Amino acid sequence: MHQAAIELIGINKSFGAVHANRDINLEVRRGTVHGIIGENGAGKSTLMSILYGFYQADSGEIRVNGEPTAIRTSNDAIAAGIGMVHQHFMLVENFSVLENVILGAEGAPLLKTSIAKARSELRRLESEYGLEVDPDAIVEELPVGLQQRVEILKALYRGAEILILDEPTGVLTPAEADHLFRILGQLKEQGKTVVLITHKLREIMAITDTVSVMRQGTMVATRRTTETTVEELAELMVGRRVLLRVVKDAAEAGAVKLSVKNLSVKDQRGVTMVDDVSFDLRAGEIVGIAGVAGNGQSELLETIAGSRHAASGTVILDGMPVDLTGAADPGELRRRGLAHVPEDRHHVGLVLAFEENQNAILGYHRQRRYLKGPLLNIEAILADAKDRIEKYDIRPADCRLKTANFSGGNQQKIVLAREMEQDPDVLIVGQPTRGVDVGAIEFIHKRLIAMRDAGKAVLLVSVELDEIRSLSDRILVMFDGRIVGERGSDASEGELGLLMAGVEQREAAE
């Protein structure tokens, strides 16, 4: 049997003036985990979309198991034994797990027969690959990590021997990511071939056998993972040396800018998500909130930003109370000097059908500089958008492009640029580097430190524990909706991990 599961030869793809893939050659060996890394907009996802039939290459050849293979649609890819787990899941949220798995692959005229067959096959796949999930659960009620397992099960159910995963840990907690790595290891042991698209170098070093590096649409290097280093890969990705640690002076904290007292928040089901939380945020400091996703951090940020009402408690912004009854206007809070980078850029931070320049002013479009009488000043809006594209290295550098056509990391930079460039007194930011490459992470971290050093108050939520530890001057740990501890920036990962799991709290109760 041919040793190469996939060969891409001379692949080129352009979108208008943007040359996304330039003469790409890639060989992925059978039964290995092959990583593809690169900056946001380097062309990684485009290349894999060509392999999966979403796009057609302008030129070049695809070979699967040594045979030239025409892949014009995703059905062609599936027929060739290729499956893909997308960065943003392709699931019907109000369907069950089982219904999602068989959708489009029912295989029998009677649905009852298909469901019985699928249930039996799911049990086998779950047992063989450690992909346990309740087949009757409704997808929208599952945590993100389990939704991803459903996507993998969909691909395996269709007979995939080659599995492409596009930024698979972008929405996972560290524990969920570690479990995913174990699943990928089992897939490899069973002879499956895995292509892992990521920008996270820790993942590359932990799970891959081989890694290929893309930069500005070209393939610049391929290395055996055991024969390279994080530093070399970062330099190959960006084209320069990258500082992989945060350099900062000690904080000089000033006056209290944001005060949260006895805040409690319930969700739409009446479940308490934030439980009697109190803390102060001062000018000139970054306070990080650590915790496993789902422990109230998201609801806390949304309430402070005015997009969710509170059950009880108070929030004081620069000496003035914030209306927490649900009547608060986030626009009024912006005018009072509070900027918010939401965790979910797609549903809250952006309108994907809008052009980049339109998203670049969302929430700030009534500012005088963007108006010409009763109308928008398009010339000023475009000028600002072009300036921020250059300053934040947003790619492609086209402010008239629909935001949906930017990579996830570049979409994140659009949101960050919009909020940071308002020069707010208080910045609350959720998952600032989710889906962002190593070069952009370095830039974003420097910007956050610069804001702190300029006397701004920054409240940071991140599932990346290294990010919390390296950026924060103080760390608050949330578990089950409560703040269970406060630590300094020198806190160890193990110490924070215990607090995040509620271990110390339970031991104290015993």
C-alpha positions in Angstrom: 0.0 0.0 0.0 1.2 3.5 -0.9 3.0 5.1 2.1 1.5 8.6 1.4 -2.1 8.9 2.4 -2.3 12.4 0.8 -0.2 14.2 -1.8 -0.9 17.8 -2.9 1.2 18.8 -5.9 1.5 22.4 -7.2 -1.7 23.6 -5.6 -2.6 27.2 -6.4 -5.7 29.1 -5.4 -6.6 32.8 -5.7 -9.6 34.9 -4.5 -9.5 37.9 -6.7 -6.2 39.7 -6.0 -5.5 37.5 -2.9 -3.3 34.6 -3.8 -4.2 32.3 -0.9 -2.2 29.2 -1.9 1.0 29.5 -4.0 2.4 26.3 -5.6 1.8 24.2 -2.5 3.4 20.7 -2.3 2.6 18.5 0.7 2.9 14.8 1.5 1.1 13.3 4.5 2.2 9.8 5.4 -0.3 7.1 6.3 -1.0 6.4 10.0 0.6 9.7 11.3 -0.6 12.9 12.8 0.6 15.7 10.5 0.5 19.3 11.8 0.0 22.3 9.5 0.8 25.6 11.2 1.0 29.2 10.1 -0.1 32.7 10.9 -3.8 33.7 10.5 -4.4 34.1 6.8 -1.4 32.0 5.8 -3.7 29.8 3.7 -4.0 26.7 5.9 -7.7 26.5 6.0 -8.0 27.3 2.3 -5.6 24.4 1.5 -7.7 21.9 3.6 -10.9 23.3 2.1 -9.5 22.4 -1.4 -8.7 18.9 -0.1 -12.2 18.5 1.3 -13.9 19.8 -1.9 -15.2 23.2 -0.6 -13.0 25.0 -3.0 -11.5 24.0 -6.3 -7.8 24.6 -6.9 -6.9 26.9 -9.8 -4.2 24.4 -10.7 -2.4 21.4 -9.2 -3.1 17.8 -8.4 -4.5 15.8 -5.4 -3.5 12.2 -4.9 -5.1 9.9 -2.3 -3.3 6.7 -1.5 -1.1 7.3 -4.5 -4.0 7.7 -7.0 -4.9 11.0 -8.7 -8.3 12.0 -7.2 -10.7 14.6 -8.5 -12.3 16.3 -5.4 -15.0 18.7 -6.6 -17.4 18.4 -3.7 -17.3 17.3 -0.1 -19.1 14.1 -1.3 -16.1 13.3 -3.4 -13.9 13.8 -0.4 -16.0 11.5 1.8 -16.0 8.9 -1.0 -12.2 9.1 -1.0 -12.2 8.4 2.8 -11.6 12.0 3.9 -13.5 13.6 6.8 -13.2 17.1 8.2 -14.0 18.6 11.6 -14.4 22.3 11.1 -13.3 25.1 13.4 -17.0 26.2 13.7 -19.0 23.0 14.0 -21.5 22.0 11.3 -24.2 20.6 13.5 -28.0 21.0 13.7 -28.3 22.2 17.3 -31.8 21.1 18.0 -31.2 17.6 16.6 -30.0 14.7 18.7 -26.4 13.3 18.5 -27.7 10.3 16.6 -29.7 12.4 14.2 -26.7 14.6 13.5 -24.5 11.6 12.8 -26.7 10.0 10.2 -27.9 13.2 8.6 -27.2 12.9 4.9 -26.0 9.3 5.3 -29.2 7.6 6.3 -28.4 4.6 4.0 -32.0 3.1 4.0 -35.4 4.1 2.8 -36.9 3.6 6.3 -35.5 6.0 8.9 -36.2 3.6 11.7 -33.9 1.0 10.1 -31.1 3.7 9.6 -31.4 4.8 13.3 -31.1 1.2 14.6 -28.0 0.5 12.4 -26.5 3.9 13.4 -27.0 3.3 17.1 -25.1 0.0 16.9 -22.3 1.6 14.9 -22.0 4.5 17.3 -21.6 2.1 20.2 -18.7 0.4 18.4 -17.0 3.7 17.5 -17.4 5.1 21.0 -15.9 2.0 22.5 -13.0 1.8 20.0 -12.0 5.4 20.1 -13.0 6.6 23.5 -15.7 8.9 22.0 -18.4 8.4 24.6 -21.4 10.6 24.2 -25.1 10.1 24.8 -26.6 9.4 21.3 -30.0 10.7 22.4 -28.7 14.0 23.8 -29.7 17.2 22.1 -26.6 18.8 20.6 -27.3 22.4 21.9 -27.4 21.1 25.4 -23.9 19.5 25.2 -20.7 21.3 26.2 -18.4 22.2 23.4 -16.0 19.4 24.0 -18.8 16.8 23.5 -20.1 18.6 20.4 -16.6 18.2 18.9 -16.8 14.4 19.6 -20.0 14.4 17.6 -18.2 15.9 14.6 -15.5 13.3 14.8 -18.1 10.5 15.1 -19.9 11.9 12.0 -16.7 11.6 10.0 -15.8 8.1 11.3 -19.4 6.9 10.7 -18.9 7.9 7.0 -15.8 5.7 6.8 -13.1 8.4 7.1 -9.6 7.0 7.0 -8.1 10.5 6.8 -9.4 13.1 9.3 -8.8 16.8 9.0 -9.2 18.9 12.1 -9.2 22.7 11.7 -8.2 24.6 14.9 -9.8 21.9 17.0 -8.9 23.3 20.4 -9.9 26.9 19.7 -13.0 26.5 21.8 -11.8 23.8 24.2 -10.5 24.1 27.8 -7.0 22.6 28.5 -8.6 19.5 30.0 -10.8 19.0 26.9 -7.9 19.6 24.6 -5.8 16.9 26.5 -8.7 14.5 26.1 -8.9 15.3 22.3 -5.2 14.5 22.1 -5.8 11.1 23.6 -8.5 10.4 21.1 -6.2 11.4 18.2 -3.6 9.1 19.6 -6.1 6.2 19.5 -7.1 7.1 15.9 -3.4 6.9 14.9 -3.0 3.6 16.7 -5.9 2.3 14.6 -4.2 3.3 11.4 -6.1 6.5 10.7 -4.3 9.5 9.3 -4.8 12.9 11.0 -4.1 16.3 9.6 -4.1 18.9 12.4 -4.4 22.6 11.5 -3.4 24.8 14.4 -1.4 27.8 15.5 -0.7 26.5 18.9 2.8 25.2 19.1 2.3 23.3 22.4 -0.2 21.1 20.5 2.2 20.5 17.7 4.9 19.4 20.0 2.6 17.2 22.0 0.7 15.2 19.4 2.2 15.4 15.9 4.8 13.3 14.1 5.5 15.8 11.3 4.8 19.5 11.0 4.6 21.7 7.9 4.8 25.5 8.1 2.9 27.9 5.9 3.6 31.6 5.5 1.8 34.0 3.3 0.3 31.3 1.1 3.5 29.2 0.6 4.8 26.1 2.2 8.1 27.2 3.8 9.3 24.1 5.7 8.4 20.6 6.8 10.1 19.1 9.9 9.9 15.9 11.9 8.5 17.1 15.2 11.2 15.5 17.3 13.9 17.4 15.3 12.5 20.9 15.7 11.8 23.3 18.6 9.0 25.7 19.5 11.4 28.6 18.8 12.3 27.4 15.3 8.6 26.8 14.4 7.6 30.3 15.6 10.3 31.9 13.6 9.4 29.9 10.5 5.7 30.9 10.9 6.3 34.7 11.3 9.6 35.2 9.4 11.3 36.7 12.4 12.2 35.8 16.0 9.2 35.8 18.3 9.2 36.6 22.0 7.3 33.7 23.5 7.1 35.1 27.0 5.5 38.3 28.3 7.9 41.0 29.5 6.4 43.6 31.9 7.4 45.7 34.8 5.6 45.6 38.2 2.1 47.1 38.1 1.5 50.6 39.6 -2.1 50.2 40.6 -4.1 53.4 41.1 -7.7 54.3 41.9 -10.5 51.8 41.8 -12.1 52.0 38.3 -14.6 49.1 38.5 -16.1 47.8 41.7 -18.3 44.6 41.8 -20.2 43.9 45.1 -22.2 40.8 45.9 -23.1 40.2 42.3 -25.4 37.3 41.5 -26.6 36.4 38.0 -29.1 33.7 36.9 -29.5 32.2 33.4 -32.8 31.9 31.5 -33.6 28.6 33.4 -33.2 30.4 36.8 -29.9 28.6 37.5 -27.4 30.8 39.4 -24.3 31.3 37.2 -22.6 34.1 39.2 -22.9 33.7 43.0 -22.2 36.6 45.3 -19.1 37.8 43.5 -17.1 40.8 44.8 -13.8 42.4 43.6 -12.2 45.7 42.7 -10.3 46.5 39.5 -7.8 49.4 39.7 -6.2 51.7 37.1 -2.9 50.4 36.0 -3.5 46.7 36.6 -4.6 43.5 34.8 -6.8 41.3 36.8 -7.2 37.8 35.3 -10.1 35.5 36.0 -9.1 31.8 35.8 -11.6 28.9 35.7 -12.8 26.0 33.6 -15.3 27.3 31.0 -18.9 27.3 32.3 -18.1 28.4 35.8 -19.7 31.9 35.5 -16.9 33.9 33.8 -18.9 34.5 30.6 -22.0 35.7 32.5 -19.9 37.9 34.8 -18.4 39.8 31.8 -21.7 40.1 30.0 -23.4 41.5 33.1 -20.6 44.1 33.6 -20.8 45.0 30.0 -24.6 45.6 30.2 -25.7 42.8 28.0 -27.1 40.6 30.8 -29.2 41.6 33.8 -28.3 40.7 37.4 -30.4 39.1 40.1 -28.7 41.1 42.8 -25.6 43.1 43.7 -24.0 46.3 42.4 -21.4 47.3 39.8 -19.8 50.8 40.1 -18.0 52.1 37.1 -15.6 55.0 37.9 -17.7 56.0 40.9 -21.1 55.8 39.2 -23.5 52.8 39.4 -24.3 50.6 36.4 -28.0 49.8 35.9 -28.2 46.0 36.3 -32.0 45.6 35.9 -31.7 44.8 32.2 -32.4 48.4 31.1 -28.6 49.2 30.9 -27.5 50.5 27.5 -24.1 49.0 26.5 -23.7 52.1 24.3 -23.9 54.3 27.4 -21.3 52.2 29.1 -19.0 52.7 26.1 -19.5 56.4 26.4 -18.5 56.2 30.0 -15.2 54.6 29.1 -15.9 50.8 29.2 -14.9 48.7 26.2 -15.8 45.0 25.9 -14.2 42.3 23.8 -16.7 39.5 23.9 -15.7 35.8 24.1 -17.9 34.8 21.1 -16.8 37.0 18.2 -19.3 35.4 15.8 -22.5 35.8 17.7 -21.7 38.9 19.7 -18.6 40.7 18.4 -19.2 40.8 14.6 -21.9 40.8 11.9 -20.2 38.5 9.5 -22.2 39.7 6.5 -20.9 43.2 7.0 -17.7 44.6 5.4 -14.7 44.8 7.6 -14.9 48.7 7.8 -18.5 48.4 9.0 -17.6 46.0 11.8 -14.7 48.2 12.7 -17.1 50.9 14.0 -20.0 48.7 15.4 -21.2 50.3 18.7 -19.2 53.4 18.0 -21.0 54.4 14.8 -22.7 57.4 16.4 -19.4 59.1 17.3 -19.1 62.6 15.8 -16.1 61.7 13.7 -18.1 59.0 11.8 -21.0 61.3 11.0 -21.6 63.8 8.2 -24.8 65.5 9.3 -27.4 62.7 9.6 -25.4 60.4 7.4 -22.3 58.2 8.0 -19.0 59.7 6.9 -17.9 56.8 4.7 -14.5 58.5 3.9 -13.6 58.8 7.7 -14.8 55.2 8.4 -12.7 53.8 5.5 -9.7 55.8 6.6 -9.9 54.5 10.2 -10.4 51.0 9.0 -7.3 51.1 6.8 -5.2 52.5 9.6 -6.3 49.7 12.0 -5.7 47.0 9.4 -2.1 48.2 9.1 -1.6 48.7 12.8 -3.0 45.3 13.8 -1.7 43.5 10.7 -5.2 42.3 9.7 -5.1 40.1 6.6 -6.1 40.4 3.8 -5.6 44.2 3.9 -9.0 44.9 2.4 -11.5 46.9 4.5 -14.2 46.4 1.9 -14.1 42.6 2.2 -17.0 40.8 3.9 -15.9 39.9 7.5 -17.0 36.3 6.9 -14.1 35.9 4.4 -11.4 36.6 7.0 -9.9 33.8 9.0 -11.0 33.4 12.6 -7.8 35.0 14.0 -8.1 38.0 11.8 -11.8 38.4 12.8 -10.5 38.4 16.4 -8.1 41.2 15.5 -10.9 43.3 14.0 -12.8 43.1 17.3 -9.7 43.9 19.4 -8.7 46.8 17.2 -12.2 48.3 17.4 -12.3 48.2 21.2 -8.7 48.9 22.1 -8.4 51.9 19.8 -11.2 53.7 21.7 -8.7 54.3 24.5 -11.1 53.1 27.2 -10.5 53.6 30.9 -11.7 50.0 31.6 -11.3 47.1 29.1 -13.0 43.8 29.8 -11.8 41.2 27.5 -12.8 37.6 27.0 -10.5 35.1 25.3 -8.3 37.7 23.7 -6.2 35.3 21.7 -8.7 32.6 20.8 -7.9 31.3 17.3 -4.9 33.8 17.0 -1.5 32.8 15.8 1.8 33.1 17.7 2.9 36.4 16.1 -0.5 38.0 16.7 -0.5 36.7 20.3 2.8 38.5 21.0 1.3 41.7 19.5 -2.0 41.5 21.5 -0.1 40.8 24.8 2.1 43.8 24.2 -1.0 46.0 23.6 -2.6 44.8 26.8 0.5 45.5 28.8 0.8 48.9 27.1 -2.8 49.7 28.1 -2.1 48.7 31.7 1.1 50.8 31.8 -0.9 53.8 30.4 -3.1 53.6 33.5 -6.0 51.6 32.1 -7.8 48.9 34.1 -8.0 45.5 32.3 -10.3 42.6 33.4 -9.2 39.5 31.5 -10.9 36.1 31.1 -9.0 33.3 29.3 -9.1 29.5 29.3 -5.4 29.7 28.5 -3.8 29.3 32.0 -0.4 30.4 30.7 -2.0 33.6 29.4 -3.6 34.3 32.7 -0.4 33.7 34.6 1.8 35.7 32.3 -0.4 38.8 31.9 -2.2 39.2 35.2 -1.0 41.2 38.2 -3.7 39.5 40.3 -5.6 36.3 39.6 -9.1 35.5 40.7 -10.2 31.9 40.4 -13.9 31.1 39.8 -15.5 27.7 40.5 -19.2 27.0 40.3 -20.0 30.7 40.0 -18.0 31.9 43.0 -14.6 33.4 43.5 -12.8 30.7 45.5 -9.4 32.3 45.7 -7.1 35.2 44.8 -3.4 34.7 43.9 -0.5 36.8 42.6 1.1 36.4 39.2 3.6 34.0 40.7 1.0 31.4 41.4 1.9 27.9 40.0 -0.2 26.2 37.4 -0.8 23.3 39.9 -2.0 25.7 42.6 -4.4 27.4 40.2 -5.6 24.1 38.8 -6.6 22.9 42.2 -8.6 26.0 42.8 -10.2 25.8 39.4 -11.3 22.2 40.2 -12.8 23.4 43.5 -10.5 21.0 45.4 -9.3 23.3 48.1 -12.9 24.6 48.6 -14.2 21.0 49.1 -11.4 20.1 51.4 -12.1 23.1 53.6 -15.8 22.1 53.7 -14.9 18.6 54.9 
